[in-house]
């Protein structure tokens, strides 16, 4: 018996090809942002204090460091979405593990080539961003599954994956309020 695809469904191989193309574009942009156009640092540097940049941004109300945290979060958000998207997307924890591996590789190459410095907070915020992207995909996947079943959505199960993004928004909002009060 020949397997046919319903006219209402998107061809899975087309989705897979689209995901591969988008991942290629994403990684091209990621490499250009993290390596190209940078001048080598005079010496290799590693910042190994966990939450060090968070504390500096918070206590000194240092906008440049804060926007670096935001940029690192946003840098991996698309990766979390691309890896977690669709029925065949990776699970939340596999996406987080992939993002951690990519982030550690980027930090190591930046350290070895001196095109930046190794920072554990960059890894943390990169993984946080990918977790938020994956959580968004998990939320959408659960909403669609409940809609297909015809039952009411289980809101706690649907919104729990959005906690990484909610935590980031709280951090972001509180920091902006502190910056505004300091002016």
Secondary structure, DSSP 4 states (H G I P E B T S, - for coil): ------TTS--HHHHHHHHHHHHHHHHHHHHHHHTTTPPPPSS--EE--TTHHHHHHHHTT-HHHHHHHHHHHHHHHHHHHHHH-STTSPPHHHHHHHHHHHHHHHHHHHHHHTSS-EEHHHHHHHHHHHHHHHHHHHHHHHHHHHHHHTSPP-HHHHHGGGHHHHHHHHHHHHHHHHHHHH-
